[in-house]
Amino acid sequence: MYLDVYVNALFSILVFPGTIFLIALAFFTQYLVRKLSARYQRRMGPSYVGPIGLLQPFYDFLKLLRAKEEVVNRFSMPRLAEFALLIGVSCIVSSVIFLPISLLNVATVFDVLIFFYLSSVMPLFAMVIASLSMPSPYTSIGVSRLLSLVTIAEPAYFVSILVPVYLATRSGGVFMSISSTYVNSSRLYSNPVALVITALSLVGFAVSIQVKAMYPPFNIPEAEQEIIAGYETEFSGPLLALARLLHDLDIVIALLAGVYILLGGPMPFNHLSPQGVVVLALKYLILLLLVTTLKNIMGRYRIDQALVQVFKYGLIPPIIAATLTLVAP
């Protein structure tokens, strides 16, 4: 009995939905973003490596990991940067056990807080440590801009997932649990007030995801015309490969959380049914299409403009939603 638990835990962390699955999904998500962006801009996008260019993200990662030189300066600490990035990747992989997709799903009171800490706080902390381990004026400016944005965007993301979880679990199930949220997701759409709350949370979630992904109009920390590549300026070779992987995994885990918390996961079908898998994939693609569309129709704000817009459209809607939960039946 105990052996089965350990085997399931090992399989969940290493294979599905852990390391191998999340990395494959990260590469596929990057491919879709690049391909859709190319179509918006009348370009081909990835087309040559693998069927219809499907293996291009994996090839780019492998090229950085194996073929490109890691450039360092006198004050660089590349091993510390690599360690920080690996910690960030590990935290994201660990956080997946709190999502219902995991074979070893952990559902406990307030598990949404642990999930947020592992999937959002720790990767950000890891990226900042890695950037500051490769010092230059450009990385310092990029990190300062990044921290300025996430000071507003991370609370917006936190509130946008916290409010639906509270609304769905306050009357039954495991309180403040992501698994109970998707099971009780009908409560989010059962009356007009709950529907408005969910819609406002979705708006805040969409805006905060743009910031987390550093997509336009919030790609100020990566403003190439001003500070080259921002907090990634000094990354190269394997270090750049890890940084990009962490970035893509951050997007993937946030989209999965949005699918389960805001869109009900595979509902109205059973989680393990073929229809449920199809619905889950479609909802993931819908969120990804929304993020990619915003990326390609928006320009880039100045830092002061971005902070105002994140506050206005990222933080205010979830705060209103949180206030409305007091009157929701």
ABEGO torsion letter per residue (X at the ends): XAAAAAAAAAAAAABOABAAAAAAAAAAAAAAAAAAAAAAAGBAEBAABEBGGAAAAAAAAAAAAAABBBBBBAABBAAAAAAAAAAAAAAAAAAAAABAABABBBBBBGAAAAAAAAAAAAAAAAAAAAAAABBBAAAAAAAAAAAAAAAAAAAAAAAAAAAAAAAAAAAEEBBGBAAAAAAAAAAAAABAAAAAAAAAAAAAAAAAAAAAAGBOAAAAAABAAAAGAEAAAABBEAAAAAAAAAAAAAAAAAAAAAAAAAAGEAOABBAABAAAAAAAAAAAAAAAAAAAAAAAABBBBBAAAAAAAAAAAAAAAAAAAAAAAAABX
